[in-house]
Amino acid sequence: MALGPIIVMGVSGCGKTTIGEALAVHFKVPFIEGDALHPATNVAKMASGLPLNDDDRWPWLDTIAAALREKSSGEGVVASCSSLKKKYRDRLRKGSGGGLRFVYLNCSRQALEVRMATRKGHFMPPALLASQLATLEVPTGESGVITVNGDAAHGAIMADIFQEIADAE
């Protein structure tokens, strides 16, 4: 069975890019960096310390969904995208053409604060973590969502994801 499209989701600093890239390498499928698809206005807004609203996010989510459709080789594709609200995930599900799964990296606030304070070169300032956490609608009970402990070591996170994917097949 083909992997299908997967979005690694969660708030800023949870490790979406790191885990997403590792999944793409493991499964030999393309990786889409969701942050790279933000329009310049979104990046500037976040960099200045202002959180995005729904109107800012809709075009970005549609761009990610289009990229998922375009890059999927039939074998799968992995993308990173915060996907903070259920309505965002539903829009991505609809726009991506179906079969979309999410990997939710559930992290403690303490781990997120440490990661955001120590990472270099990212436009998202640590001051926006509170707004991300306030916006997050945890995907508990949603179909097609794998939830893993994002505070765990990289190898443990990957092992949990692989096991969940295998169990779903």
N, C-alpha and C positions, 0 to 999 in steps of 0.2 A: 504494500500500500504506500502511496506517495505521502510525503510529509505534509504537503499543503502549506498554505500561508500561516505564519505565526508572527504575532506582535509581542515583544517583550515590553511590559508596561510597569508603571509605577511612578512615584514622584521623583523629582530631580535628585540626583545623587544616589539612587538605589542600585545602579549598575546596569542599566538597560543596554548601553552600548557594549560594555565588556562582555556581558552574557550573550547578547544578540550576535556579536561577531563570533564568539566561540561556538555557538550553535550553528551558524552558517558555515563555518570552517568544518565542523564535525560532519554535518549533513551534506557538505559540498553543494550548497545552494547560495544564491546571491544574498547580500545583506544590504538593507536600506537604512541609512542613518536618518531617522525622522527629524532630528534637530536641523540637519542640513537642508531640509525642505521648507523651513519656516521662511516666510517672506521677510525682507529686510525690516519692514515696519514692526513685525513681531519681535525680532531680535533686538532692535533698538529700544522697544518698549520694555522688554524684560531686563536688558542691560542697564536701563535707567532706574530699575527697581519697581516697575509697575507690573502687576500681574495681568495676564491675558484674560479676556472675557470670552464668552461664547462666540460673539461676532468675529473676534480675532482668530478663533480656532477653527471655525467651519471651513474656510478655504484651505487651511493647512491640512485638516483631516481628509478633505477631498483629494488633495494632492498625494497624500500618503496612500489612500485607497487606490488611486490611479496607478501609482508606482508599484503597488502590490500586484495589480492585474498585469501590468506591463512586464515586470521582472520575473514573474512566476514562470518557471521553465516547465511546469507540469509536474516537476519533482518537488517544488516548494520554494519558499522564499522566507527570509526572516527580516523583520523590521523592528526598530525601536520607536516607541511613541508612548508618551505618558498615559494617554487614554483614561484620564482621571474620572470621567463621569460615565454612567451607563449609557446615556444618550450618545456620547462620543463613540463608545465601543459599538453600539448598534449602528451608527452611521458608517463606521469602518467595516463592519460585517456586511452591510448592504452594498457599499461602494466597492468592496474588494472582489465581489463576484461569488461569495459563498465559501464555506468551509474554513473560515478564519478561526484560529485558536489564539488565545492569549496566555502568556506566562506572566503572572503577577509576582513581582519581587517585593515581598512584604518585609519592610525594614523598620527597625526601631528608630524613633526620632533621634536618639543619641548617636547611633551609627550614621544616620544621614547628616547630622550636623558636623561630625568629624570628617566625613568624606567631602562634603561641600566646602568646608574650610580649608582643606588641604589640596584640592584639585586646582590645576593651573589651566588658564586659557579658555575657560568656559564662560559664556555670556550670562548665564543664570547666577545672580548673586545669592549668597546664603540667606540674605534677608527675605527672599521670596519663598523659603521653605514653608513657613507658616501658612501662606496662602495656598500652596500646593496641597498641604495636608488638610486644610479646611475644604478644599474643592474635591478631594478624593472621595469617591464612592466605592468602597471596597467591594470587589466583585464576588463576594461570598454567595454561593448558590447559583451563579450564572453558569449556564451550559458552555462548555468549550473553554473553561478557564482552569489553568493549572496554577495553584498558589504554592510558592516555595518561600522558605525562610531566607530572605535576602541578607541577613546578618551572618549567615554561615560562610564558611570558607568556600572559595570558588569551586573546588572539586566537589564538595558536598552539594552545592547548588546544582551543578551540572548533573551529578548522579541522580538527584531527585527529579530533575526535569526529564532525563532519559527514561527513568522508571515510569513516570507518569505518562509519557508518550507511548511507551511499550504497553502499559496497562490499558490505554485507550484503543490500541489497535486490535 
